[in-house]
Amino acid sequence: MAAMGQKETKVADLCSELGITRQTLYRHVAPDGTLRKDGLKVVEAGRTRNLHGQKP
């Protein structure tokens, strides 16, 4: 998220580093770095797993 909010971030490089497609990145994170609906779902799912002592 932080990288997306920085002007100097190259989206192609970020996607390569994360091992995801540009489509997947933009489905979860907006160009300004804020989470989209699908990104919020992923974060919330991680929190729920952590609350129940499960490894992410």
ChimeraX attribute file (.defattr): number of C-alpha atoms within 10 A of each C-alpha:
attribute: neighborCount
match mode: 1-to-1
recipient: residues
	/A:1	15
	/A:2	9
	/A:3	14
	/A:4	19
	/A:5	14
	/A:6	12
	/A:7	9
	/A:8	8
	/A:9	12
	/A:10	11
	/A:11	16
	/A:12	12
	/A:13	11
	/A:14	16
	/A:15	15
	/A:16	11
	/A:17	9
	/A:18	10
	/A:19	10
	/A:20	12
	/A:21	14
	/A:22	14
	/A:23	9
	/A:24	12
	/A:25	19
	/A:26	17
	/A:27	14
	/A:28	18
	/A:29	19
	/A:30	16
	/A:31	15
	/A:32	13
	/A:33	15
	/A:34	15
	/A:35	18
	/A:36	13
	/A:37	12
	/A:38	14
	/A:39	19
	/A:40	14
	/A:41	13
	/A:42	13
	/A:43	11
	/A:44	12
	/A:45	13
	/A:46	14
	/A:47	14
	/A:48	13
	/A:49	12
	/A:50	12
	/A:51	10
	/A:52	8
	/A:53	9
	/A:54	10
	/A:55	8
	/A:56	9
